[in-house]
Amino acid sequence: MFRTLSLAAAAALFAMPALACEGVTVSDAYFRTSGAMARSGAAFMVLNNAGDSDCQLVGARSDLSSRLELHTHIQIGDGIMQMREVEEGFLIPAHSSHALERGADHVMFMGLTHVPEQGDNVEVTLIFADGSELPVTVVADNERTPMQGQMQTGGHAMSHGASN
């Protein structure tokens, strides 16, 4: 009976598809809050996909917060921007990247357990639609200006940060 179970387990393992998002890497990752009494914060980074398949970031988790959501800002009229959850997540196209940046897509931390100090590491696990996960270390940086660590080229930001 043990041999039958072992063969069944091995067959199931070989039948599982390869995780398409294992080739995703992160660069220029940082975390911000609005101050020492903040109850929320956000993480920003560039998601790089060197693989041949598109990847969909669908969630994140961290011990720093009771809840994490993928958010974006949308214009609701008269120049007013509003933050909204993006339940379907963010597409990272094959052989391309997707920036999570201030005023746009980001990982939102709600219900912070504590506020990290400048330079502290924040551990985050990114979750992809294919079931793969990517642990990322994000540095708390409340002093960063919106374009620091990036270079403006024709209205598009390009990351020049180090990979995690």
N, C-alpha and C positions, 0 to 999 in steps of 0.2 A: 504494500500500500504506500509506503514512504517513497518508493521509486516512482510510482505513478504520480504522486503529488509533485515530486521534484521535476518530472518531465513536463507536467502541466504548467508548473511555474516557469520553467525555462521557455516553453512555447509561448506563453503569454508575454514574457520579457522580449522575445524576438519579434512579436507581433506589434509591439508598441512603436509608434512612429518616432522618428528623431525629433527632438525639440528644435524648432526652426529659429527660435530667438536666442539661442545660446551664443551667437556671434555679436550680440549687442554690447556695447561698452558705453561708459559715461565719461564725459570730460567737463571741466569747469563747474563742478558742483558746489553749491553753497546754500546756506539756510539763513533766513532773516526773521526777526520778530519786530514788533513796533516798540519794544522797550522792556524794562525789567518786570513790569506787571502784566505782560501780555498773556492772554489765554489762547492765542493762536499764532501761527507762523507759517512760513512757506519755504519750500525747497525749489531751487532752480538749477538747471543743468542742461547739457547737450547730450542727447541720446544718439549714438552712432551705430548704424546697422551695416556691417561689412558683409552680411549674408546675402544669399540669392533670393530670399523670401521676405516679404513685408512682415513686420511684427506689430502687434497691437498691445500697447501698455494699457492694462485694465485696472490696475490698483497698486496700492503700496501699504506697507505696515511699518510701525516703529514703536518701540517702548516709550518714546518721548511724548506720545499723544494718545488720547483715548479713541480718536477717530482721524483717519486720513482719507482725503478725497482728491480726485483729479479735477482741477478747476481751470476755467478760462475767464477772460473778461470779454464782455460783449457790449457794444454800443446800443443803448436803449433810446436814444434820441437827444437832441439838443446838446451833444457833446458829453453826455453822461454815460459813464461806464459802470457796468454792474458785473460782479463776480458770480459765476454759475458753475455748478458741478457738471462734468462731462462724463456721464455714466458709461458711454461706449469706449471711453479712453482715447488715447492718442496713437495715430498711425506713425510708425517709423518705417519709411519705404526702404526696400532693398537697396543696398549700395548708396545710402543717403543718410541724412540725420534729421532730427526734430529737436528744436530748441524749446526748453521750458524756461521762460524768462519773465521778468517783471512786466506787469501790464498785459500779459498774455497767458499762455498755458503754464501751469505750475502744479506742484503737489502741495495741497493745503493740509496743515496740521491743526486740528481743533481739540481743545481740552488738553493743553500741554500739562504734563506732569511736573515740569519745572522749565525755567527759561535758561537755555544754554548761554554761557558767557562767550564773549568774543574769542574765537580760536578753538572752542570746544568742538569735538567730533560728535556728529549725530549719525547714528546707524539707521539706515532705511533699507527695506527690502522692496524692490520693484517686482510687480507681478504681471506676467504676460498672458495673453489669451491662450497660448499653447500649453500653459501649465508651468513654464519655466519661470524661475525667479532669479533675481540678480541683487545680491547684497551690495550696498553702496555706502561709503563713508562720506558724509557731507559736512563741510566745515561751517560753523556759525560765523557769519560775517555781516554784522549790522553796519559796518563802515563803508562797504562797497557802494560805489555809485552805479547807476543803471548800466552804463556801458563799459565799466572797468572789467578787464579780462576778455573783452571782445573788441573786434575791429569793425567799424562801419564800412561797408562797401556797397554802394548803389542802393542804400536803404535796407540792406539785409545784414544781419549780424553774423559774424563768423567767429567761432570760438578759437581761442589760442591757449586754453588752459591745459593742465596735465590730466591724463586719464587716471581713473580710479580702477 
